[in-house]
Amino acid sequence: MEKKSGFVTVVGRPNVGKSTLLNKLMGYKILIESNKPQATRNSIQCVFNDERGQVVFLDTPGIHKPHHLLGESLVASAKRALNDVDLILFMVEPDSKIGPGDLYIAELLKDTDIPVVLVLNKIDQSSQNDIILVLNSWSEHFKFDEYIPISALTNENLDRLKDLIFSYLDEGPMYYPDDVITDRPEEFVVTEMIREKVFNNTHEEIPYSVAVDLRDYDEEDGKMYIAADIIVERDSQKGIIIGKQGSMLKKIGREARKDIEDLLATKVYLDLHVRHKKNWRNKNNLLKELGYREE
């Protein structure tokens, strides 16, 4: 039997659980997970394989109203991912009222010829009655091809979602070898793991003002030596990330090293430093240098 293949974009507002869903579907932690919005900054392809074939998932930054050049780049990247795919998964939360952010995305999808599945995430936090009310509310406003309630956190209905995805795909070639799980290099995933720990251990504006720049990535004597700079916008932010007697930077490094060792299946020496690059989110050259803006 010929195998199926295709491209599937996952879109939604920030913090609806897109990255958590893809990590669960993949069975690997590839993408940043956070309870803070706008953690994802790059469109990333995740490659899922099973006996039915291959699905190339496109994780996208949350679509939101941008407030700086970085935000504009993220939203533009998410919108580009709506083109030339076989299926769109539009993720929403079980809110009693459909908000302006969801309505904006739904309007973007309204005239597409690509099938759209409304994926209602976080149903573990709602009653069955509330879930039905939310799905009914969406069906009254927009006509999607399918509606499916899931919980990425508890794995509820994820097998059914996989079956649904494959039902929309045609027979086709395998776009990636079986052992490839993402289109991004290993180094990119490592920098994202470091940024996730900064994101989840700091507060207010700090997580959004941070980027990670890899300085060194070498294997020696069966151990990976990784050096990276944590980039901040303001000099005053350096002290917050470093912490008292280096406590915060040590915590970030310890947590990041564990995830990186799990990914690489080897011991890791991780050397982190904090650097100040003023207002980097609004500077084209720095956005390009850090991989957030196309040439």
C-alpha positions as CSV (number, residue, x, y, z in Angstrom):
1,M,0.0,0.0,0.0
2,E,1.3,3.4,-0.9
3,K,2.0,5.7,2.0
4,K,0.4,9.1,2.5
5,S,2.2,12.4,3.0
6,G,1.5,16.1,3.3
7,F,2.0,19.4,5.0
8,V,-0.1,20.6,7.9
9,T,0.0,24.1,9.5
10,V,-0.9,24.6,13.1
11,V,-2.2,28.2,13.8
12,G,-3.8,30.0,16.6
13,R,-3.4,32.8,19.1
14,P,-0.4,32.9,21.4
15,N,-0.4,30.4,24.3
16,V,-3.2,28.1,23.0
17,G,-0.9,25.1,23.2
18,K,0.4,24.6,19.6
19,S,3.9,23.6,20.6
20,T,2.7,21.3,23.4
21,L,0.4,19.6,20.9
22,L,3.2,19.0,18.4
23,N,5.7,17.8,21.0
24,K,3.0,15.3,22.1
25,L,2.2,14.2,18.6
26,M,5.9,13.8,17.7
27,G,6.9,12.0,20.9
28,Y,9.9,14.3,21.2
29,K,10.4,17.6,22.9
30,I,11.5,19.8,20.0
31,L,9.5,23.1,20.6
32,I,9.4,25.6,23.4
33,E,6.6,25.0,25.9
34,S,5.5,27.8,28.2
35,N,2.4,29.2,29.9
36,K,3.5,32.6,28.7
37,P,2.3,33.8,25.3
38,Q,4.5,34.3,22.3
39,A,7.1,31.8,23.2
40,T,7.4,30.5,19.7
41,R,9.3,32.8,17.4
42,N,10.1,30.7,14.3
43,S,8.1,28.6,11.9
44,I,9.5,25.1,12.4
45,Q,8.8,21.9,10.5
46,C,8.3,18.8,12.6
47,V,8.4,15.5,10.8
48,F,6.0,12.8,12.0
49,N,6.3,9.2,10.6
50,D,4.2,6.1,11.2
51,E,3.0,3.1,9.2
52,R,0.5,5.3,7.3
53,G,3.1,7.7,6.0
54,Q,4.6,11.1,6.8
55,V,3.1,14.4,8.1
56,V,5.2,17.5,8.0
57,F,3.8,19.8,10.7
58,L,4.5,23.6,10.5
59,D,4.5,25.1,14.0
60,T,4.0,28.9,13.8
61,P,4.3,31.9,16.1
62,G,1.0,32.9,17.6
63,I,-0.8,35.5,15.5
64,H,-1.2,38.7,17.4
65,K,-1.0,42.5,17.1
66,P,2.7,43.3,16.8
67,H,4.4,46.1,18.7
68,H,7.9,46.0,17.3
69,L,9.9,44.7,14.3
70,L,10.3,41.3,15.9
71,G,6.6,41.0,16.3
72,E,5.9,42.0,12.7
73,S,8.4,39.3,11.5
74,L,6.7,36.6,13.7
75,V,3.2,37.4,12.5
76,A,4.4,37.5,8.8
77,S,6.0,34.1,9.3
78,A,2.8,32.7,10.7
79,K,0.7,34.0,7.8
80,R,3.1,32.6,5.2
81,A,2.6,29.2,6.7
82,L,-1.1,29.3,5.7
83,N,0.0,28.8,2.0
84,D,0.9,25.7,0.1
85,V,-0.2,23.1,2.7
86,D,-2.7,20.3,2.6
87,L,-4.5,21.0,5.9
88,I,-4.7,23.7,8.5
89,L,-5.3,23.0,12.2
90,F,-6.8,26.1,13.8
91,M,-6.3,25.8,17.6
92,V,-8.6,27.6,20.1
93,E,-9.3,27.4,23.8
94,P,-12.7,26.6,25.4
95,D,-13.6,30.3,26.1
96,S,-17.3,31.0,26.5
97,K,-16.9,34.0,24.2
98,I,-14.9,34.1,20.9
99,G,-12.4,36.8,21.3
100,P,-11.1,39.3,18.7
101,G,-7.8,37.4,18.3
102,D,-9.5,34.2,17.3
103,L,-12.0,36.1,15.1
104,Y,-9.1,37.8,13.3
105,I,-7.5,34.4,12.5
106,A,-10.8,32.9,11.5
107,E,-11.4,35.7,9.1
108,L,-7.9,35.0,7.5
109,L,-9.0,31.4,7.0
110,K,-12.5,32.0,5.8
111,D,-11.7,32.3,2.1
112,T,-9.0,29.6,1.9
113,D,-9.4,26.6,-0.4
114,I,-7.4,24.5,2.1
115,P,-9.4,22.3,4.5
116,V,-9.5,23.8,8.0
117,V,-10.0,21.7,11.2
118,L,-11.0,23.6,14.4
119,V,-9.1,22.0,17.2
120,L,-10.5,22.9,20.6
121,N,-7.6,22.4,23.0
122,K,-7.5,22.3,26.9
123,I,-10.8,20.4,27.2
124,D,-9.4,18.9,30.5
125,Q,-10.1,22.3,32.0
126,S,-13.8,22.4,30.9
127,S,-17.0,20.5,31.5
128,Q,-18.6,18.5,28.7
129,N,-21.5,20.9,28.5
130,D,-19.1,23.9,28.2
131,I,-17.2,22.1,25.4
132,I,-20.4,21.5,23.4
133,L,-21.5,25.2,23.9
134,V,-18.1,26.4,22.6
135,L,-18.1,24.1,19.5
136,N,-21.7,25.2,18.8
137,S,-20.7,28.8,19.1
138,W,-17.9,28.3,16.6
139,S,-20.1,26.4,14.1
140,E,-22.6,29.2,14.1
141,H,-19.9,31.8,13.2
142,F,-17.7,29.9,10.8
143,K,-18.0,26.8,8.6
144,F,-14.9,24.6,9.2
145,D,-14.4,21.2,7.6
146,E,-14.1,19.4,11.0
147,Y,-14.4,20.2,14.7
148,I,-12.4,18.1,17.2
149,P,-12.0,18.6,21.0
150,I,-8.6,17.6,22.5
151,S,-6.3,18.0,25.4
152,A,-2.7,18.2,24.4
153,L,-1.7,18.1,28.1
154,T,-3.5,14.8,28.9
155,N,-3.3,13.3,25.3
156,E,-7.1,13.1,25.1
157,N,-8.3,12.5,21.5
158,L,-4.8,12.8,20.0
159,D,-4.9,9.4,18.3
160,R,-8.3,10.5,16.8
161,L,-6.7,13.7,15.6
162,K,-3.9,11.8,13.9
163,D,-6.5,9.6,12.1
164,L,-8.3,12.8,11.0
165,I,-5.1,14.4,9.7
166,F,-4.2,11.3,7.6
167,S,-7.8,11.2,6.2
168,Y,-7.1,14.5,4.5
169,L,-3.8,13.5,3.0
170,D,-3.2,11.8,-0.4
171,E,-0.6,9.2,-1.4
172,G,2.7,10.8,-2.0
173,P,6.5,10.9,-1.4
174,M,8.3,11.0,1.9
175,Y,9.8,14.4,2.0
176,Y,12.3,13.6,4.8
177,P,14.2,10.5,5.8
178,D,12.7,8.4,8.6
179,D,15.3,9.6,11.1
180,V,14.7,13.3,10.6
181,I,12.4,14.9,13.1
182,T,12.7,18.6,12.2
183,D,13.9,20.8,9.3
184,R,16.0,22.9,11.8
185,P,19.6,22.0,12.6
186,E,20.4,20.4,16.0
187,E,22.0,23.7,17.1
188,F,18.7,25.6,16.6
189,V,16.8,23.2,18.9
190,V,19.6,23.6,21.5
191,T,19.3,27.4,21.5
192,E,15.5,27.1,21.8
193,M,15.9,24.9,24.9
194,I,18.1,27.5,26.5
195,R,15.6,30.2,25.6
196,E,12.7,28.2,27.1
197,K,14.4,28.1,30.4
198,V,14.9,31.9,30.4
199,F,11.3,32.3,29.3
200,N,9.9,30.1,32.1
201,N,12.2,31.4,34.9
202,T,11.8,35.1,34.4
203,H,8.9,37.5,34.5
204,E,7.3,40.6,33.1
205,E,9.2,41.9,30.0
206,I,12.4,39.9,30.5
207,P,11.4,36.7,28.6
208,Y,10.3,38.7,25.5
209,S,13.5,40.8,25.5
210,V,15.8,37.7,25.3
211,A,17.4,35.9,22.4
212,V,20.1,33.2,22.4
213,D,23.2,33.3,20.2
214,L,25.2,30.1,19.9
215,R,29.0,30.8,20.1
216,D,30.5,27.3,20.1
217,Y,29.1,23.8,19.5
218,D,31.7,21.0,19.5
219,E,32.0,17.4,20.4
220,E,35.2,16.2,22.2
221,D,35.9,13.0,24.0
222,G,32.3,11.9,23.8
223,K,31.0,15.1,25.4
224,M,29.3,18.2,23.8
225,Y,30.8,21.6,24.6
226,I,28.2,24.3,24.0
227,A,28.8,28.0,24.6
228,A,25.9,30.5,24.1
229,D,25.2,34.1,24.8
230,I,21.8,35.1,26.3
231,I,21.1,38.5,24.6
232,V,19.1,41.2,26.5
233,E,17.8,44.6,25.4
234,R,18.8,46.6,28.4
235,D,21.9,46.5,30.6
236,S,19.7,46.4,33.7
237,Q,18.3,43.1,32.6
238,K,21.6,41.4,32.8
239,G,21.6,41.3,36.6
240,I,18.1,39.8,36.7
241,I,19.1,36.9,34.5
242,I,22.4,36.4,36.3
243,G,20.7,36.6,39.7
244,K,22.3,36.9,43.1
245,Q,25.8,35.3,43.0
246,G,24.9,33.8,39.6
247,S,22.0,31.8,41.0
248,M,19.5,32.4,38.2
249,L,22.0,31.8,35.4
250,K,23.1,28.6,37.1
251,K,19.4,27.5,37.4
252,I,18.8,28.3,33.7
253,G,22.0,26.4,32.7
254,R,21.1,23.4,34.9
255,E,17.6,23.0,33.5
256,A,18.7,23.6,29.9
257,R,21.6,21.1,30.1
258,K,19.2,18.4,31.3
259,D,16.9,18.8,28.2
260,I,19.9,19.1,25.9
261,E,21.4,15.9,27.3
262,D,18.1,14.1,26.8
263,L,18.0,15.4,23.2
264,L,21.6,14.5,22.3
265,A,21.9,11.4,24.4
266,T,25.3,12.5,25.6
267,K,26.9,14.5,28.4
268,V,26.9,18.2,27.9
269,Y,29.1,21.1,29.2
270,L,27.1,24.3,28.8
271,D,28.8,27.7,29.1
272,L,26.3,30.6,29.3
273,H,27.0,34.3,29.3
274,V,24.6,37.3,29.3
275,R,25.3,40.1,26.7
276,H,23.6,43.4,26.2
277,K,22.5,44.4,22.7
278,K,20.4,47.6,23.0
279,N,16.9,47.5,21.5
280,W,17.7,44.4,19.4
281,R,14.0,43.6,18.7
282,N,13.8,46.8,16.6
283,K,17.0,46.5,14.6
284,N,16.9,44.7,11.3
285,N,20.6,43.7,11.3
286,L,20.3,42.1,14.7
287,L,17.0,40.3,13.9
288,K,18.7,38.9,10.8
289,E,21.8,37.9,12.7
290,L,19.7,36.1,15.3
291,G,17.6,34.3,12.7
292,Y,14.3,36.2,13.2
293,R,14.1,38.1,9.9
294,E,14.7,36.9,6.3
295,E,17.4,38.5,4.2
